Amino acid sequence: MCDVNRKMSSDDPTLERHFRGHRDSVTALAFNPTMKQLASSSLDSSIMVWNFRQMNRAFRFKAHKDGVMDISFSPSGQLVASVSRDRSVRLWVPTVQGETGEFRAHTGAVRSIHFSPDGQRMVTASDDKSVKIWGVSRRKFISALLGHNNWVRCARFSPNGQLVATCSDDKTVRLYDPNSSLCVHVFQEIKGSALNVEFHPSGTCIGTAMTNNVVKVYDIRMHKLLQHYCSHDGAVNKIAFHPCGNYLLTASCDSTMKVMDLLEGRPIYTLQGHEGSITSVAFSANGEYFASGGADQQILVWKTNFDRQDLLREFPQQSPQSYLKEASSEINSPDTFQVDARKAISDKSQPDIVEMAVESKDSEKSNILLDTAANCNTSETQGIVRDENFNPNKYKAKDDHGDSPSLVTVRAKYSKQKHHSIHTSSSDSSKSHISPNQSTDGDNSQVLTTLENLCGQVETLRQTVLLMEQRLTILEDKVKDASI
């Protein structure tokens, strides 16, 4: 139930911005750590980078051949990674040039991608039932995390990079050691499977969004259920923890979002703004804003507000039991306050979309830029300049046609290379002269990359054989026990 008697206060979340530019459902959202950009992916095969400064337009990057399923900013904000149903992974430099590099990662649709905290690795999850870890600098395969026997929906690094959490349609949530590639624990689900898994900022808990309309929070040290929320009337698609660790945001097929107070163990807000399923949510790095995207092709940016008291004190660093209310039963509070922003959205006009195609001309330049950006991903995040006074409404573009920025479409032209094809977008029409020595170096680099890929596939096969041997040993032990 919702508290209909209480009036809106300054501590309630408010709608700040409304973006529309995708031509199909929005699948994922990610704030740039610098707080000046919001990236979105969509089933329309494109990703978009929305700039909040007045003089900057929104960019549309088009290179994937099928729907884009997930998107992630590197910790430095210098790179954007996207994955698609076309089985590829792309790294982008989020500027108007749109330099991009592609590599084939899986044999099935790729559903999830996430950068490690130090920005040096990426983890991908796929319909081919595997999870893979890649090096960012040279897009090099590192290892495979095996064990799932159905589509893997999501994979995430822990805040310290020492664990990887995954969820699958096989009704399991798994924890892996990315260094040894071993599965360290399996959470078994009975009534539904998880569509999304996220780490709590403390790194001691994980949250899961379930197909059976519930949200669960697990303690990964004690391996037990801490909280179980049954507040939605439809499948929960995505969740996001507030950076302070005290709140959890959920997005559901029932057209609502819920804000859960993890300290009290109850939902405190029901948010409405989208028509149809809400498919993605994300908090900004400082938690002051959050964004939502849905099947209605819209992106909404909200001011958090309810975290004001939490921002005045340090984020909790204790054990989860010391500040999360433990609950293993269904939680549904009658004191939930409803915020409906649909009327405000319908009153806002949308501008004409400006499409501009910038064709690829210099793949070598793109490769250099991507490697340079990848090398900027270090664990020393103190070098990142954050805009603490970030306000999307402040940077609102003033357009004669409406309140949203115009769009610039960046198309990446495909080259004929089979492996690690690098695609660029550049407005410079001049052609650079390439010497024979440079051409030879490029061929050697391609051969080296191909050999690295082959070595990676061999390593995957080796790990698969080891896993089969382990299962055979277990089966032999069971047969022996049964005979005794």
Steps between C-alpha positions, in 0.01 A plus 500: 500500500600863456471781747253730319453741789855631516595795278817530296800629695850618413634158598300319232657409163416738216519474122774725359546410133324305226692360202357335192707384202503120487273317257452188712513390864782634716701207638764657728621830647837613636616833644847621410710520821580860404127572544462679166362223282235229507531204261207284390466187289197380308352222293517744205868387460641833619644656810453865592710731713302787649698810595359731765700810413308759305733523200534122450264286298407137550693240300353192337759226430399237244714198417337194657296283264237403759354623827746633759441322831729675750736794535769598750732797558860433598598636845694782335206595276730480196334194347151361451449127445191354336384144424241377256292214371739499203749322738747788497655733756583858405713759673420863424663834570194709602574803279356629175765306301365176642815286467410138560665158514318168464575141594293183493461382856249214502314253282165629622336833575701701756273633776730667752827687531673662797841659566714397794563774762854559369373527142743238371253214448147443372260215573236391246205260528327326213226270378775247423490422878848641564651797682831637370759743630690724258792738520399851398830624356529252209152346524674179606318191628611412855277223634156339493273446801311175444219329685168642376287273282264762358510860377708727723313826551749713692856507636649762734836564667500562874610848621849367579524291183557175692168337412265471203127443554288344224136402454345265249176349374617176666363651825840548662701801612872423509806661654836453325860579578608677177867425566463121526174476296355279774140517621509571873126483577164432337168649616215274384169662402181292502205706380666726245824598332698823540509754217751734662758482780683793662753537781424712804755790524651335810578188295349274767154454344343442161151585380304305239203599282273199450251382238251408775450869593734505802832656595747322724807620691759236596793515740785352295720433804246308705332366182150574623195704401480837677199667341213392276275764343170411335374843395456474122221352289730405214848365436780719635738589215776703663618621839752765612651565842541861611873577550443558872371143528178589683256484206414264217322606180299243304346504150214270403274390217206641702597855383626605843826553684538442872746658742584259781637627831751229588539631857130462569451202270200645316406687180457874553416630149309383197601697189301521178599673178534240227230345286564128502787295638792679670812325378796687653603718794831652613630738767757771435839457667412723796141378520350844453318396182364181351369414154240256369430362153211297368322323219341836413841610359528779758774587749413688819755668727388542863636700792543258791428737794417219746874446565572846641551385857722213383723734299576693820673199653754254368383196310464191723799267504382249761382147463166483317328358807593812695300735283268294279184377665499124463186348360436169330125544458308704246521873562228736382435825684169692504693826544639515145461850351413524131662752263329519159693701240303393194304824470817708514650290220201529270510880527856521368557537125779323316739665251568396142780246482805609302669200333862532385697204364878514545673226304805300601828584332793418724482172694861529622416826670203334669721218629748746648225706666336192650830372641577844640160519667541145635835589653328784685296241694706472818406425857607851597160658450608810688609640166144506373348845505146477632245772462359513852253771397364290217141594424333370183243776519776763513647371175161479333536576129306802383343396171225675308325169448497374857702420809714204390832527316520433129654173395814428305516153348842342471520197272799268511588360158598133494841398369581167335721368779376176656656534845512805725366727227539859611245756375522876526298809431695811399412823326854544366488422126877505448671163435817421687788325321590158644854378445581133413654455846182620667296257288727211602466595867123497460506149346722373782262648754204322338686166501590548867140584588375192314748278686390650832138422415590140413690463828198633684270246334743219584500613863119493500503144367755401765282640779196321354687168502608559861140568598384180330771303679387643834138402429610151394695461824196604703283253306748217562503579872119485510501164321753364749294625796187343355674164451623501861 
